[in-house]
Amino acid sequence: MDTARLSPLEPLARAYRRAVPEHPADDGLFGPRSIVWRVNRDRCFPLAGMRSLMVQALHPLAMAGVAEHSTWRRDPFGRLAATSSYLLTTTYGDTASALAAAAWVRKIHTHVRGVDAETGLPYSAEDPALLLWVHAAMVESIITVVQRYGRALDDGDADRYVAEMVRFAEIVGVPTADVPTTVASLREHIESVGLRQVTPAARDAIGIVLDAPDLDDDMRELWRDLGQVAVGTLPEWAREMYGFDAPPAELMEREPVRQLLGALDLAFESLPGVLEARQRIELRTRA
Amino acid sequence: MSASTGAIRQSRVSRGAALARLALRIGGRYLARSPRLLFASVERRGELRHDLALRSADEVAEELGSMKGVLMKLGQMASYIYEDMPATFRASMSRLQQKAPPMTPALAASVIVAELGAPPDQVFAEWDPLPFAAASIGQVHRAITHDGRAVAVKVQYPGIARSITSDLRNVGLLRRIVGAAFPGLDTRSLVDELGDRLQEEVDYVREAESQELFARYYDGHAFIGVPHVVAELSTSRVLTSELVSGASFDELLGWDQQERDLAAETIHRFVFRSLYRLHAFNGDPHPGNYLFHRGGRVTFLDFGLTKLFTEDDLAPLIDAVRFLVFDKDYEAFRAALERAGFLRAGAPVPTSVVVDRFGQFYGTVLQDAAMTITPAYASAIVRRFFDARGPLAPYSDVPRAYVIMQRINLGLYAVLGSLNATANWRRIAEEIWPFRNGPPSTPIGEAEAAWLSKKTEKVLKN
């Protein structure tokens, strides 16, 4: 694909280039032998990311924090790139870069507070319960999507992944003892959160995720298909809250979904620096 | 034929025969070398990323499965026939083409075990565990057979055939993506034709048959070499053929202009003779598929994209040449293009425009004179070929049967252009056009005539 058509993905490529250091001081928070290193570069991450956002948005206070304090609406791909950059830096960066990125996020969070118009409840981005919700929704989405469409990840490794990712929650301020360490307890935690509902802000946000602006027509079609697949991977309660129909079974089959992801990934990899960043990661896992 | 022209031809043929013997002696230097020396002379390419080598079929699938390999290949093919491609896309395609890493020695050996029944060091007397070259869906190792022949063994990535087949079945997605990358192209015929060829390319048995077709036809040709296949060491995933040592295209560019002209003439002859006489087209004009020898001899490699043509496929093309170049009957020329499907019938465009636009593709054969194919000339031809703004663009198409032919034609111009090659291309073409059967016009042509008469004798004897 012509790179001009891929310009929305350009910030994401830049994030990749910058987050994966050429000369890291150490192996960072997880290390090249970790499951986190293996899973966090799976090619099905665009799908995992979409699903994460859909689940995360169903907590009205988490959604309010994003809706009222972020530039995502003006620049959704920039926002996506920032989130990806954070995940990549904390995964593949050295310890100092990872902790610096986390400190920056915590600093921003001190300003994210207010009252949610829909529920009338006060919120703060420093609230460990909200941080845990966002963490749990993301980690559970990654596991679900990678197990279904990514490289082989058995249940034991999935549990190890969840346990390793505790560190990821800790650095933004979730008390270690609160963070689930298995897939089962992670899902249990999500289901135990009482305040789950779809607000107008969430509908608005997910509308943009599913039909991203600034995409060329042909890319847009692929992106929409991917969005439908993401909808199909949602837990039933979440899908029903949004009122989405279950997509047809043939759309959800592993082979065509992987073909769609592969095509997108190839386009992404053709952007300058992405391939090289991936090779740096690969070489370190082999060292 | 009158007695006098017969005599002239006779003397030409014998001169040609002497030249052929000379060329054989030159070529013989390679053949006379011991397999061991030949084995050693084919060097491993430095740029293969052995540090990133693929260790398992799973890693192959991750790297090249799920549309990635198929799209890279389609993009590469389409890039030959789509000049309007943005430079950025071209750059990213070439980055991706260099990307596929080799297999580890163990993974490559596992393919040999699966295909030939034993590890490579038992199947072969000598086996180099590191590949010396990359192939589109595999890699090439050098080896020595138990009966002492130096061979090149192309080993296919495990699992890639299955994944390519499955990816090609998803035509809906392919058409959408190719349509996005190459706006304005007839993606239906392009994807269908290239998909068919790619499907064939994964079957090395088919490639072996094509290669043998060429190898047998050109057997004994002083200037055109095609390595024979070693059938007993070839399967659908492993292709073993004679190892040949020669200079790369980049090295040829460093030789003097006379060498470059000779090489260009041989390539030109190979392409046109294969099309008009063998009715076969080797659709991969990549300079990496040629090996060059001093004095104009060229070895042609890689027959994975061979397309066979019927008389009916070729008839309108031959008519077009005849009407434009010889009869100067422009209405008939236009009708031939319409019959071939290049131009929609009844397009509201004057015939003079048709002659102007399509005639340029015959620019090298319009005049009986020496002509230099400069890089500028070559790229102008290629650029105008798919000129989306031209007056004929709405009515022009590349019919499915000719997609591959266009690809090699344009690839051929690109190669001849970068060689800055000079020849009387018209005279050479006249030797080869079946409706002309012109006399030899160059020393290589004389050697070719000698080879042909020997070939005919052989056929008559048998």
Interface residues (C-beta under 8 A of the other chain):
Chain A: M1 D2 T3 A4 R5 R43 R151 A152 D216 D218 M219 E221 L222 E255 P256 R258 Q259 L260 L261 G262 A263 D265 L266 E269 S270 L271 L275 Q279 E282 L283 R286
Chain B: R49 D51 L52 D58 E62 G65 S66 M67 K68 L71 M72 M85 P86 T88 F89 S92 M93 R95 L96 K99 S166 D167 N170 L173 R176 I177 G179 A180 A181
